[in-house]
């Protein structure tokens, strides 16, 4: 019997890219779950496959060069990868919304902010009675969405083109677009990257409150441990296209088990006078020829012979916490 609270489930997802030099094997068996009303974090270094995962859920990866080699992406039990075009359009319009880290890729430069916002509200929102919104109601909802992000003078912003706005203001427009819909799942890919440091926390908390009011679920993609600690309930740690650890956010951050997660936590700057962290030796592998077995083993201080032969499964390492590492093979059996 299917789980009624299950909203999104990614099963064994493999995604690659065909380039001149060969085939990039980026996602290698990604598996994650987002339940109704849940905030989930996806954390990892730049280049580990977080954005590719989000774009796979939305099915906006360019094919070719991208190729889904295997797996399933189930939204309310329906496989997004096998949906026909019309069903996919309805899903994006009514159920899914996204905020990407580069607003210039999300906003159309030849249309005003108001024109783009109005189109989104017109396509996705209805009154409680089920009728389409009037022009006046659409305009009011657009202004409200901009005000909710703290945008100054939203009436003027509606008549501006994206090129007339700063990077931070463009990102606020993207956040307003996402929040102006009735979507049940928000995919947030570094939503405050282009905002000033002084207002990042303010916008994130405002985003969190608005999502809470709507009862939406969130998949928050970031490399910031502070963001996931404050804004998510569960967390997935990704390394080189694979999930290496998962569990309740605060529990996992307080007691990381996978050597990669431990290295990430050791790299977080501290105000305790310990000096600059040395970080994790080495670098993310070349996706043209990723290492066999566990992709982290060339950088791992605890690597064993079997690590280079076969990728480890997830082992139980605590209450609702699991890690893909042979160090925990015996304790989990």
MIVEXTOR-283888 format. One line per 8 residues: number of its first residue (from 1); their letters; for each residue x, y, z of N, C-alpha, C. Coordinates in Angstrom, 3 decimals. Layout:
NUM> A> X Y Z X Y Z X Y Z; ...
***
This chain:
1> XXXXXXXX> 0.854 -1.199 0.000 0.000 0.000 0.000 0.879 1.234 0.000; 0.667 2.212 -0.895 1.528 3.379 -0.960 1.407 4.264 0.270; 2.493 4.944 0.599 2.516 5.862 1.735 1.809 7.152 1.346; 0.688 7.495 2.037 -0.107 8.664 1.663 0.626 9.967 1.923; 1.640 9.959 2.815 2.375 11.188 3.121 3.565 11.390 2.192; 3.850 10.411 1.342 5.007 10.488 0.458 4.694 11.403 -0.718; 5.510 12.439 -0.899 5.286 13.393 -1.979 6.231 13.129 -3.154; 7.519 13.098 -2.877 8.527 12.874 -3.913 9.446 11.736 -3.503
9> XXXXXXXX> 9.712 10.821 -4.419 10.657 9.734 -4.167 11.531 9.540 -5.402; 12.829 9.657 -5.203 13.792 9.394 -6.276 14.423 8.038 -5.996; 14.373 7.142 -6.988 14.891 5.796 -6.819 16.023 5.523 -7.801; 17.207 5.268 -7.285 18.337 4.755 -8.076 18.523 5.539 -9.383; 18.597 6.854 -9.283 18.663 7.712 -10.465 20.088 7.810 -11.000; 20.248 7.507 -12.284 21.529 7.609 -12.976 21.382 8.601 -14.129; 22.208 9.638 -14.130 22.158 10.656 -15.188 23.573 10.932 -15.673; 23.743 10.996 -16.977 25.042 11.315 -17.567 24.915 12.377 -18.637
17> XXXXXXXX> 26.059 12.819 -19.148 26.101 13.834 -20.202 27.096 13.393 -21.266; 26.682 13.458 -22.510 27.565 13.135 -23.621 28.295 14.405 -24.045; 29.618 14.407 -23.955 30.428 15.540 -24.385 31.469 15.050 -25.399; 32.267 15.963 -25.925 33.231 15.610 -26.960 34.216 14.549 -26.477; 34.642 14.660 -25.208 35.650 13.736 -24.693 35.090 12.362 -24.349; 33.765 12.260 -24.208 33.182 10.978 -23.841 31.888 11.158 -23.071; 31.636 10.265 -22.120 30.380 10.264 -21.377 30.652 10.581 -19.909; 30.058 11.686 -19.426 30.169 12.052 -18.015 29.122 11.291 -17.217
25> XXXXXXXX> 29.552 10.458 -16.285 28.617 9.714 -15.432 28.465 10.486 -14.125; 27.461 11.374 -14.088 27.335 12.322 -12.975 26.554 11.725 -11.811; 25.266 11.467 -11.984 24.473 10.888 -10.900 24.584 9.373 -10.937; 24.939 8.795 -9.798 25.183 7.347 -9.736 24.300 6.709 -8.666; 23.024 6.530 -8.979 22.132 5.834 -8.054 21.576 6.694 -6.950; 21.240 7.949 -7.246 20.701 8.852 -6.230 19.335 8.359 -5.767; 19.124 8.364 -4.445 17.838 7.970 -3.862 17.528 8.909 -2.701; 16.355 9.524 -2.752 15.925 10.392 -1.650 14.407 10.480 -1.623
33> XXXXXXXX> 13.887 10.963 -0.492 12.443 11.027 -0.268 12.094 12.369 0.366; 10.977 12.963 -0.076 10.417 14.153 0.552 8.957 13.859 0.858; 8.566 14.010 2.130 7.189 13.764 2.535 6.368 15.048 2.523; 5.062 14.911 2.612 4.164 16.063 2.654 4.528 16.982 3.822; 4.663 18.272 3.537 4.928 19.258 4.577 6.316 19.203 5.180; 7.237 18.488 4.555 8.581 18.291 5.114 9.601 19.179 4.425; 10.582 19.615 5.193 11.695 20.387 4.659 12.941 19.505 4.665; 13.477 19.263 3.482 14.607 18.339 3.327 15.778 19.091 2.710
41> XXXXXXXX> 16.976 18.852 3.225 18.184 19.477 2.699 18.999 18.497 1.872; 19.604 19.007 0.791 20.536 18.229 -0.032 21.840 19.010 -0.077; 22.884 18.460 0.541 24.122 19.196 0.777 25.300 18.489 0.126; 26.218 19.270 -0.403 27.437 18.716 -0.970 28.274 19.810 -1.593; 29.503 19.450 -1.978 30.404 20.408 -2.616 29.844 20.867 -3.963; 30.361 21.988 -4.438 30.051 22.436 -5.788 30.486 21.370 -6.789; 29.603 21.021 -7.719 29.927 20.027 -8.728 29.569 18.605 -8.366; 28.855 18.412 -7.222 28.557 17.039 -6.801 27.277 16.493 -7.412
49> XXXXXXXX> 26.500 17.323 -8.116 25.305 16.825 -8.782 23.992 17.293 -8.190; 24.025 18.265 -7.289 22.790 18.727 -6.641 21.830 19.362 -7.657; 22.352 20.291 -8.471 21.498 20.967 -9.447 21.009 19.997 -10.516; 21.845 19.058 -10.920 21.416 18.041 -11.880 20.251 17.235 -11.329; 20.270 16.956 -10.027 19.162 16.237 -9.393 17.870 17.042 -9.476; 17.955 18.334 -9.155 16.764 19.191 -9.192 16.215 19.300 -10.606; 17.078 19.512 -11.573 16.628 19.644 -12.963 16.060 18.331 -13.491; 16.532 17.220 -12.949 15.962 15.928 -13.338 14.531 15.800 -12.826
57> XXXXXXXX> 14.279 16.291 -11.608 12.925 16.248 -11.054 11.982 17.077 -11.913; 12.440 18.248 -12.347 11.625 19.122 -13.187 11.596 18.681 -14.642; 12.499 17.793 -14.984 12.684 17.301 -16.357 12.984 18.454 -17.315; 13.955 19.266 -16.918 14.364 20.381 -17.766 15.805 20.234 -18.242; 16.435 19.093 -17.990 17.772 18.852 -18.512 17.706 18.739 -20.037; 18.624 19.385 -20.754 18.616 19.271 -22.220 19.036 17.875 -22.667; 18.164 17.221 -23.438 18.439 15.856 -23.910 18.435 15.843 -25.435; 19.579 15.554 -26.116 20.927 15.499 -25.550 21.417 16.908 -25.187
65> XXXXXXXX> 22.557 17.013 -24.492 23.577 16.004 -24.176 23.257 15.146 -22.950; 22.264 15.568 -22.129 21.956 14.773 -20.946 21.267 13.471 -21.343; 21.412 12.468 -20.495 20.758 11.170 -20.711 20.471 10.533 -19.364; 19.201 10.194 -19.149 18.820 9.464 -17.942 19.037 7.988 -18.214; 20.037 7.413 -17.559 20.424 6.029 -17.828 19.628 5.018 -17.019; 18.915 5.486 -15.994 18.143 4.550 -15.190 17.554 5.235 -13.976; 16.560 4.584 -13.375 15.952 5.102 -12.163 14.552 5.630 -12.366; 13.954 6.082 -11.270 12.595 6.619 -11.284 12.538 7.883 -10.446
73> XXXXXXXX> 11.662 8.811 -10.845 11.364 10.005 -10.053 9.850 10.019 -9.880; 9.387 9.623 -8.707 7.959 9.468 -8.452 7.419 10.670 -7.692; 6.440 11.353 -8.287 5.734 12.430 -7.603 4.312 11.963 -7.360; 3.965 11.807 -6.091 2.672 11.216 -5.709 2.435 9.889 -6.436; 3.490 9.114 -6.588 3.395 7.789 -7.187 3.474 7.752 -8.699; 3.517 8.897 -9.367 3.585 8.949 -10.827 5.019 9.261 -11.256; 5.523 8.506 -12.209 6.907 8.661 -12.648 7.033 9.865 -13.579; 7.726 10.891 -13.108 7.906 12.117 -13.886 8.644 11.830 -15.190
81> XXXXXXXX> 9.580 10.885 -15.166 10.395 10.596 -16.338 9.593 9.969 -17.474; 8.411 9.450 -17.164 7.593 8.794 -18.177 6.286 9.536 -18.469; 6.162 10.735 -17.938 4.956 11.528 -18.194 4.945 12.072 -19.614; 3.737 12.133 -20.208 3.576 12.789 -21.486 3.678 14.297 -21.302; 3.878 15.014 -22.396 4.156 16.450 -22.332 3.054 17.226 -21.614; 1.795 16.928 -21.904 0.704 17.676 -21.273 0.677 17.456 -19.769; 0.811 16.191 -19.340 0.810 15.891 -17.907 1.990 16.564 -17.207; 3.130 16.602 -17.879 4.304 17.252 -17.308 4.071 18.760 -17.173
89> XXXXXXXX> 3.423 19.365 -18.182 3.125 20.795 -18.130 2.197 21.111 -16.954; 1.181 20.289 -16.755 0.248 20.493 -15.639 0.977 20.343 -14.305; 1.869 19.364 -14.216 2.630 19.139 -12.987 3.474 20.362 -12.645; 4.194 20.892 -13.617 5.035 22.067 -13.368 4.188 23.285 -13.017; 3.042 23.407 -13.610 2.220 24.587 -13.408 1.511 24.569 -12.062; 1.114 23.387 -11.596 0.265 23.315 -10.411 0.928 22.712 -9.177; 1.954 21.868 -9.362 2.482 21.107 -8.224 3.922 21.436 -7.853; 4.752 21.791 -8.827 6.171 22.023 -8.587 6.532 23.471 -8.868
97> XXXXXXXX> 7.468 23.999 -8.092 8.031 25.305 -8.387 9.488 25.298 -7.955; 10.287 26.151 -8.555 11.734 26.113 -8.294 12.315 27.506 -8.212; 13.370 27.632 -7.419 14.181 28.846 -7.353 15.611 28.424 -7.638; 16.195 28.915 -8.732 17.566 28.571 -9.086 18.519 29.675 -8.653; 19.804 29.323 -8.573 20.776 30.273 -8.047 21.144 31.362 -9.032; 20.898 31.178 -10.327 21.217 32.205 -11.318 19.923 32.771 -11.888; 19.471 33.946 -11.422 18.193 34.488 -11.890 18.190 34.846 -13.365; 19.362 35.094 -13.957 19.409 35.442 -15.372 19.003 34.258 -16.255
105> XXXXXXXX> 19.132 33.042 -15.724 18.687 31.876 -16.471 17.204 31.597 -16.269; 16.608 32.228 -15.254 15.202 31.980 -14.941 14.276 33.061 -15.489; 14.783 34.273 -15.665 13.960 35.394 -16.116 14.199 35.664 -17.596; 13.124 35.932 -18.320 13.218 36.248 -19.745 13.579 37.716 -19.909; 14.704 38.030 -20.567 15.171 39.426 -20.632 14.297 40.342 -21.492; 13.429 39.792 -22.347 12.650 40.633 -23.266 11.247 40.932 -22.747; 10.905 40.420 -21.539 9.612 40.712 -20.933 9.811 41.396 -19.587; 8.889 42.270 -19.212 8.988 42.942 -17.927 8.747 41.946 -16.792
113> XXXXXXXX> 9.153 42.362 -15.598 8.908 41.540 -14.413 7.416 41.303 -14.242; 6.624 42.360 -14.423 5.181 42.236 -14.258 4.565 41.259 -15.233; 5.005 41.305 -16.489 4.466 40.400 -17.500 4.723 38.949 -17.125; 5.929 38.661 -16.633 6.272 37.288 -16.272 5.533 36.829 -15.022; 5.412 37.723 -14.040 4.689 37.370 -12.819 3.205 37.135 -13.101; 2.631 38.001 -13.916 1.204 37.858 -14.233 0.919 36.519 -14.915; 1.793 36.118 -15.836 1.590 34.851 -16.534 1.603 33.676 -15.559; 2.524 33.722 -14.595 2.629 32.636 -13.620 1.382 32.570 -12.750
121> XXXXXXXX> 0.941 33.722 -12.229 -0.241 33.752 -11.375 -1.482 33.338 -12.162; -1.618 33.813 -13.392 -2.788 33.493 -14.213 -2.875 31.989 -14.481; -1.734 31.348 -14.725 -1.737 29.924 -15.067 -1.905 29.008 -13.865; -1.470 29.471 -12.685 -1.378 28.535 -11.557 -2.414 28.754 -10.465; -3.049 29.918 -10.396 -3.917 30.214 -9.259 -5.381 30.285 -9.661; -6.241 29.875 -8.724 -7.681 29.982 -8.859 -8.260 30.492 -7.544; -9.481 31.017 -7.595 -10.168 31.435 -6.373 -10.635 30.189 -5.627; -11.028 30.334 -4.333 -11.557 29.172 -3.601 -12.750 28.523 -4.295
129> XXXXXXXX> -13.473 29.307 -5.114 -14.616 28.754 -5.838 -14.197 28.044 -7.123; -12.902 28.158 -7.494 -12.413 27.471 -8.668 -12.396 28.291 -9.943; -12.773 29.573 -9.874 -12.769 30.397 -11.084 -11.399 31.042 -11.273; -11.126 31.457 -12.516 -9.881 32.150 -12.819 -9.877 33.537 -12.167; -8.701 34.034 -11.826 -8.582 35.349 -11.206 -8.837 36.441 -12.232; -9.404 37.541 -11.752 -9.583 38.710 -12.602 -8.250 39.440 -12.751; -8.197 40.384 -13.691 -6.962 41.158 -13.879 -6.558 41.875 -12.603; -7.538 42.462 -11.927 -7.240 43.186 -10.687 -6.703 42.241 -9.619
137> XXXXXXXX> -7.274 41.040 -9.503 -6.801 40.068 -8.516 -5.402 39.569 -8.863; -5.141 39.374 -10.145 -3.806 38.950 -10.568 -2.774 40.022 -10.224; -3.095 41.265 -10.519 -2.177 42.368 -10.229 -1.907 42.469 -8.732; -2.946 42.335 -7.927 -2.785 42.421 -6.476 -1.916 41.286 -5.945; -2.090 40.078 -6.506 -1.287 38.935 -6.043 0.169 39.120 -6.426; 0.437 39.686 -7.593 1.823 39.929 -8.020 2.502 40.932 -7.098; 1.815 42.016 -6.807 2.360 43.035 -5.904 2.613 42.440 -4.523; 1.665 41.638 -4.050 1.815 41.006 -2.738 3.027 40.089 -2.708
145> XXXXXXXX> 3.231 39.312 -3.782 4.367 38.391 -3.828 5.689 39.148 -3.757; 5.785 40.283 -4.449 7.007 41.083 -4.389 7.191 41.691 -3.008; 6.117 42.159 -2.406 6.203 42.739 -1.063 6.653 41.705 -0.044; 6.216 40.453 -0.227 6.571 39.396 0.723 8.068 39.107 0.727; 8.757 39.418 -0.349 10.211 39.223 -0.394 10.967 40.457 0.082; 10.236 41.492 0.499 10.887 42.725 0.941 11.341 43.619 -0.191; 10.775 43.433 -1.393 11.162 44.240 -2.548 10.657 45.679 -2.385; 11.560 46.669 -2.474 11.115 48.065 -2.374 10.390 48.507 -3.638
153> XXXXXXXX> 9.327 49.295 -3.460 8.575 49.883 -4.568 8.165 48.828 -5.599; 7.356 47.844 -5.206 6.992 46.760 -6.131 6.227 47.242 -7.362; 5.451 48.349 -7.251 4.722 48.855 -8.421 5.683 49.250 -9.536; 6.792 49.878 -9.167 7.785 50.267 -10.167 8.507 49.049 -10.715; 8.810 48.098 -9.840 9.523 46.891 -10.263 8.723 46.124 -11.309; 7.404 46.142 -11.201 6.561 45.412 -12.160 6.787 45.885 -13.591; 7.139 47.161 -13.775 7.328 47.711 -15.122 8.771 47.621 -15.600; 9.674 47.123 -14.738 11.086 47.018 -15.102 11.380 45.715 -15.841
161> XXXXXXXX> 12.446 45.740 -16.656 12.975 44.529 -17.277 14.060 43.958 -16.356; 14.310 42.653 -16.392 15.317 42.057 -15.506 16.674 42.744 -15.576; 17.079 43.220 -16.764 18.401 43.842 -16.904 18.499 45.149 -16.131; 17.349 45.743 -15.781 17.342 47.001 -15.039 17.484 46.789 -13.538; 17.498 45.546 -13.101 17.566 45.239 -11.678 18.926 44.693 -11.301; 19.288 44.848 -10.042 20.529 44.260 -9.536 20.354 42.751 -9.394; 21.461 42.043 -9.182 21.397 40.586 -9.032 20.514 40.175 -7.868; 20.625 40.894 -6.739 19.806 40.570 -5.577 18.332 40.805 -5.819
169> XXXXXXXX> 18.004 41.881 -6.534 16.600 42.173 -6.832 16.033 41.149 -7.809; 16.840 40.714 -8.774 16.378 39.670 -9.695 16.091 38.376 -8.938; 16.947 38.080 -7.963 16.715 36.854 -7.193 15.438 36.965 -6.368; 15.142 38.141 -5.868 13.888 38.328 -5.128 12.690 38.133 -6.040; 12.828 38.567 -7.286 11.745 38.355 -8.253 11.519 36.856 -8.457; 12.602 36.091 -8.568 12.483 34.637 -8.739 11.809 33.998 -7.529; 12.153 34.469 -6.325 11.518 33.962 -5.112 10.032 34.323 -5.121; 9.718 35.555 -5.537 8.317 35.982 -5.614 7.544 35.126 -6.603
177> XXXXXXXX> 8.163 34.791 -7.740 7.499 33.934 -8.727 7.164 32.565 -8.134; 8.119 32.016 -7.395 7.908 30.693 -6.805 6.804 30.722 -5.745; 6.773 31.793 -4.957 5.811 31.873 -3.862 4.435 32.340 -4.311; 4.316 32.802 -5.553 3.018 33.282 -6.038 2.151 32.154 -6.561; 2.659 30.932 -6.538 1.912 29.777 -7.030 1.326 28.979 -5.869; 0.552 27.962 -6.207 -0.030 27.068 -5.194 0.710 25.734 -5.149; 1.950 25.716 -5.613 2.714 24.479 -5.712 2.881 23.809 -4.355; 2.886 22.473 -4.365 3.041 21.698 -3.136 4.498 21.410 -2.813
185> XXXXXXXX> 5.383 21.511 -3.806 6.797 21.212 -3.574 7.653 22.331 -4.152; 8.469 22.932 -3.297 9.403 23.978 -3.704 10.801 23.386 -3.781; 11.437 23.501 -4.951 12.815 23.070 -5.150 13.678 24.328 -5.121; 14.428 24.513 -4.047 15.201 25.736 -3.842 16.685 25.436 -4.005; 17.264 25.892 -5.104 18.674 25.625 -5.416 19.500 26.866 -5.099; 20.104 26.895 -3.907 20.881 28.052 -3.448 20.088 29.341 -3.668; 18.912 29.487 -3.035 18.020 30.599 -3.362 18.525 31.975 -2.969; 19.549 32.058 -2.122 20.024 33.384 -1.701 21.456 33.664 -2.160
193> XXXXXXXX> 21.943 32.919 -3.147 23.331 33.082 -3.597 23.640 34.511 -4.009; 22.705 35.174 -4.725 22.977 36.493 -5.266 22.484 37.629 -4.370; 22.109 37.307 -3.128 21.659 38.339 -2.209 22.798 38.808 -1.328; 22.703 40.058 -0.864 23.708 40.581 0.049 23.722 39.756 1.328; 24.907 39.619 1.916 25.045 38.827 3.135 24.128 39.352 4.230; 23.943 40.663 4.289 23.154 41.272 5.358 21.675 40.918 5.285; 21.183 40.489 4.110 19.761 40.179 4.004 19.495 38.710 3.686; 20.544 37.902 3.551 20.336 36.487 3.249 19.506 35.798 4.323
201> XXXXXXXX> 19.880 36.009 5.585 19.155 35.368 6.677 17.716 35.858 6.727; 17.519 37.147 6.502 16.175 37.720 6.510 15.302 37.072 5.440; 15.819 36.933 4.229 15.041 36.350 3.131 14.771 34.872 3.376; 15.772 34.142 3.884 15.579 32.717 4.149 14.495 32.490 5.193; 14.493 33.305 6.227 13.479 33.138 7.277 12.096 33.547 6.781; 12.057 34.575 5.944 10.783 34.969 5.348 10.277 33.855 4.428; 11.175 33.274 3.649 10.818 32.160 2.775 10.295 30.985 3.595; 10.945 30.712 4.723 10.539 29.615 5.592 9.139 29.857 6.158
209> XXXXXXXX> 8.862 31.091 6.574 7.535 31.414 7.124 6.447 31.292 6.058; 6.741 31.790 4.865 5.749 31.732 3.793 5.453 30.298 3.384; 6.498 29.474 3.316 6.309 28.057 2.983 5.480 27.372 4.062; 5.751 27.729 5.329 5.017 27.145 6.446 3.534 27.522 6.381; 3.255 28.766 6.020 1.864 29.215 5.905 1.126 28.459 4.810; 1.817 28.140 3.725 1.187 27.438 2.611 1.139 25.927 2.832; 1.905 25.422 3.815 1.950 23.986 4.058 2.696 23.219 2.985; 3.611 23.892 2.292 4.354 23.251 1.197 5.520 22.438 1.722
217> XXXXXXXX> 6.021 21.552 0.874 7.251 20.810 1.150 8.408 21.514 0.448; 9.617 21.313 0.960 10.795 21.987 0.403 11.936 20.994 0.261; 12.602 21.038 -0.905 13.895 20.383 -1.075 14.913 21.497 -1.245; 15.691 21.746 -0.191 16.639 22.859 -0.151 18.024 22.373 -0.553; 18.527 22.878 -1.678 19.847 22.492 -2.172 20.833 23.577 -1.769; 21.899 23.199 -1.094 22.856 24.183 -0.615 24.170 23.500 -0.256; 25.213 24.315 -0.066 26.446 23.794 0.522 26.688 24.435 1.883; 25.682 25.145 2.387 25.797 25.823 3.665 25.206 24.976 4.785
225> XXXXXXXX> 26.033 24.565 5.715 25.556 23.783 6.843 24.646 24.616 7.743; 24.900 25.925 7.837 24.064 26.789 8.658 22.641 26.863 8.143; 22.484 26.923 6.808 21.152 27.010 6.209 20.355 25.746 6.491; 20.945 24.575 6.253 20.190 23.331 6.460 19.918 23.085 7.938; 20.814 23.512 8.797 20.604 23.306 10.239 19.367 24.056 10.718; 19.183 25.278 10.221 18.091 26.120 10.701 16.777 25.884 9.972; 16.837 25.418 8.710 15.630 25.434 7.884 15.142 24.068 7.431; 15.829 22.984 7.791 15.386 21.666 7.341 15.222 20.703 8.511
233> XXXXXXXX> 14.442 19.655 8.252 14.205 18.626 9.267 15.035 17.375 9.021; 15.235 17.059 7.744 16.081 15.925 7.365 17.078 16.392 6.336; 18.170 15.632 6.234 19.260 16.055 5.353 19.837 14.857 4.615; 20.215 15.104 3.370 20.961 14.124 2.564 22.307 14.742 2.218; 23.378 13.986 2.417 24.717 14.425 2.058 25.093 13.747 0.744; 25.458 14.570 -0.252 25.795 14.046 -1.575 27.276 14.241 -1.859; 27.876 13.203 -2.423 29.268 13.314 -2.871 29.393 12.697 -4.260; 29.868 13.473 -5.218 30.164 12.993 -6.574 29.020 12.174 -7.169
241> XXXXXXXX> 27.788 12.673 -7.026 26.650 12.032 -7.648 26.019 10.902 -6.876; 26.431 10.709 -5.611 25.867 9.637 -4.791 25.480 10.182 -3.420; 24.406 9.641 -2.844 24.037 9.975 -1.472 24.889 9.115 -0.541; 25.643 9.763 0.351 26.533 9.013 1.230 26.038 8.947 2.672; 25.117 9.853 3.051 24.593 9.805 4.417 23.271 10.555 4.468; 22.382 10.104 5.336 21.102 10.773 5.528 20.621 10.568 6.950; 19.792 11.505 7.428 19.249 11.392 8.768 18.611 12.690 9.210; 18.032 12.729 10.412 17.499 13.981 10.958 18.606 15.039 11.002
249> XXXXXXXX> 18.282 16.256 10.603 19.312 17.272 10.362 20.211 17.506 11.569; 19.643 17.880 12.689 20.475 18.242 13.848 21.237 17.035 14.401; 20.607 15.873 14.339 21.291 14.663 14.797 22.488 14.360 13.920; 22.297 14.443 12.606 23.391 14.126 11.682 24.529 15.134 11.811; 24.188 16.425 11.917 25.241 17.434 12.022 25.985 17.348 13.353; 25.301 16.900 14.391 25.950 16.749 15.697 26.828 15.513 15.757; 26.458 14.471 14.983 27.213 13.219 15.021 27.318 12.616 13.627; 28.099 13.241 12.736 28.255 12.699 11.375 29.022 11.385 11.403
257> XXXXXXXX> 28.622 10.439 10.553 29.236 9.116 10.546 30.105 8.862 9.319; 29.665 9.314 8.153 30.439 9.051 6.939 31.703 9.920 6.942; 32.838 9.375 6.524 34.082 10.169 6.514 33.965 11.467 5.717; 33.172 11.460 4.635 32.997 12.696 3.861 32.231 13.740 4.667; 31.157 13.317 5.336 30.385 14.249 6.169 31.252 14.785 7.303; 32.055 13.927 7.880 32.960 14.375 8.937 33.945 15.413 8.416; 34.430 15.195 7.181 35.328 16.170 6.579 34.642 17.489 6.298; 33.389 17.437 5.853 32.635 18.669 5.625 32.471 19.453 6.922
265> XXXXXXXX> 32.088 18.757 7.980 31.880 19.437 9.255 33.181 20.014 9.801; 34.281 19.317 9.574 35.578 19.831 10.034 36.014 21.055 9.231; 35.431 21.228 8.043 35.799 22.356 7.184 34.989 23.616 7.472; 33.949 23.493 8.291 33.113 24.659 8.604 33.910 25.633 9.464; 34.002 26.911 9.086 34.751 27.893 9.882 34.171 28.022 11.294; 35.044 28.177 12.272 34.620 28.326 13.671 35.244 29.577 14.270; 34.516 30.150 15.220 35.002 31.360 15.893 35.661 31.002 17.214; 36.489 29.962 17.206 37.103 29.486 18.446 38.618 29.625 18.441
273> XXXXXXXX> 39.164 30.286 17.455 40.596 30.498 17.418 41.404 29.306 16.978; 40.778 28.325 16.280 41.512 27.139 15.849 42.277 27.360 14.550; 42.093 28.525 13.938 42.766 28.790 12.674 41.951 28.324 11.495; 42.562 28.333 10.315 41.872 27.971 9.078 41.851 26.455 8.917; 40.679 25.925 8.554 40.552 24.483 8.338 41.372 24.047 7.128; 41.923 22.846 7.196 42.686 22.304 6.070 41.775 21.726 4.992; 40.506 21.501 5.324 39.583 20.942 4.348 39.833 19.455 4.102; 39.218 18.945 3.034 39.353 17.533 2.670 40.408 17.416 1.584
281> XXXXXXXX> 41.441 16.613 1.770 42.469 16.473 0.729 41.875 15.948 -0.573; 42.476 16.343 -1.687 42.021 15.859 -2.985 40.883 16.677 -3.545; 40.231 16.144 -4.583 39.143 16.852 -5.241 38.104 15.865 -5.753; 36.937 16.389 -6.151 35.886 15.555 -6.710 36.429 14.837 -7.942; 36.090 13.565 -8.119 36.665 12.800 -9.242 36.185 13.291 -10.601; 36.945 12.944 -11.610 36.574 13.218 -12.990 35.411 12.309 -13.371; 34.293 12.885 -13.788 33.113 12.084 -14.113 33.273 11.293 -15.408; 34.292 11.612 -16.189 34.573 10.787 -17.367 35.068 9.409 -16.957
289> XXXXXXXX> 35.863 9.363 -15.897 36.402 8.101 -15.389 36.312 8.091 -13.866; 35.106 8.011 -13.321 34.979 8.010 -11.856 35.600 6.758 -11.266; 36.112 6.845 -10.050 36.744 5.670 -9.438 35.723 4.563 -9.203; 36.130 3.308 -9.305 35.211 2.194 -9.038 34.869 2.125 -7.557; 33.778 1.445 -7.250 33.382 1.300 -5.856 32.863 2.606 -5.289; 33.234 2.886 -4.057 32.859 4.146 -3.406 33.624 5.290 -4.068; 32.925 6.278 -4.550 33.590 7.370 -5.263 34.441 8.249 -4.346; 34.231 8.125 -3.029 35.021 8.933 -2.089 36.309 8.240 -1.673
297> XXXXXXXX> 36.471 6.969 -2.005 37.585 6.219 -1.422 38.977 6.792 -1.742; 39.235 7.439 -2.906 40.584 7.997 -3.104 40.935 9.103 -2.111; 39.938 9.736 -1.500 40.171 10.831 -0.558 39.941 10.409 0.884; 39.517 9.171 1.101 39.072 8.746 2.431 40.232 8.266 3.297; 40.341 8.771 4.528 41.412 8.310 5.420 41.165 6.918 5.982; 39.942 6.380 5.823 39.606 5.066 6.380 39.374 4.025 5.295; 39.834 4.255 4.081 39.518 3.341 2.977 40.076 1.936 3.224; 39.292 0.981 2.749 39.632 -0.426 2.855 39.653 -1.033 1.455
305> XXXXXXXX> 40.230 -2.231 1.283 40.311 -2.820 -0.068 38.961 -2.912 -0.776; 37.897 -3.270 -0.033 36.596 -3.439 -0.679 35.990 -2.125 -1.161; 36.478 -1.012 -0.631 35.926 0.289 -1.023 36.156 0.580 -2.504; 37.212 0.053 -3.073 37.530 0.302 -4.479 36.959 -0.770 -5.399; 36.189 -1.716 -4.823 35.631 -2.810 -5.623 34.142 -2.608 -5.881; 33.396 -2.307 -4.833 31.940 -2.185 -4.956 31.440 -1.057 -4.067; 30.524 -0.247 -4.584 29.954 0.852 -3.799 29.183 0.280 -2.623; 29.389 0.802 -1.423 28.700 0.257 -0.251 27.232 0.635 -0.241
313> XXXXXXXX> 26.360 -0.227 0.303 24.955 0.133 0.496 24.820 1.038 1.719; 23.611 1.480 1.993 23.350 2.269 3.189 23.269 1.353 4.410; 24.012 1.688 5.465 23.974 0.942 6.721 23.340 1.814 7.805; 22.568 1.210 8.707 21.998 1.931 9.837 23.111 2.322 10.805; 23.159 3.615 11.144 24.220 4.093 12.042 23.648 4.858 13.225; 22.333 4.874 13.370 21.684 5.586 14.462 20.193 5.625 14.218; 19.483 6.323 15.094 18.034 6.437 14.956 17.697 7.203 13.679; 17.173 6.496 12.675 16.795 7.087 11.379 17.984 7.678 10.630
321> XXXXXXXX> 19.191 7.304 11.022 20.393 7.816 10.345 21.107 6.663 9.648; 21.505 6.883 8.383 22.169 5.836 7.609 23.359 6.428 6.860; 24.380 5.591 6.659 25.582 6.022 5.955 26.044 4.918 5.012; 26.497 5.327 3.823 27.004 4.378 2.828 28.499 4.220 3.028; 28.872 3.401 4.011 30.290 3.221 4.333 30.500 1.849 4.965; 31.521 1.122 4.488 31.796 -0.216 5.007 32.274 -0.203 6.453; 32.608 0.959 6.994 32.991 1.030 8.407 31.866 0.536 9.311; 30.621 0.630 8.847 29.464 0.309 9.688 28.796 -0.999 9.267
329> XXXXX> 29.505 -1.802 8.497 28.932 -3.057 8.022 28.612 -3.990 9.188; 29.494 -4.123 10.131 29.293 -5.067 11.222 28.270 -4.541 12.227; 28.329 -3.234 12.523 27.420 -2.677 13.525 25.995 -2.671 13.024; 25.793 -2.736 11.698 24.446 -2.701 11.134 23.861 -4.088 10.953; 24.705 -5.115 10.985 24.226 -6.482 10.723 23.605 -7.108 11.957
***
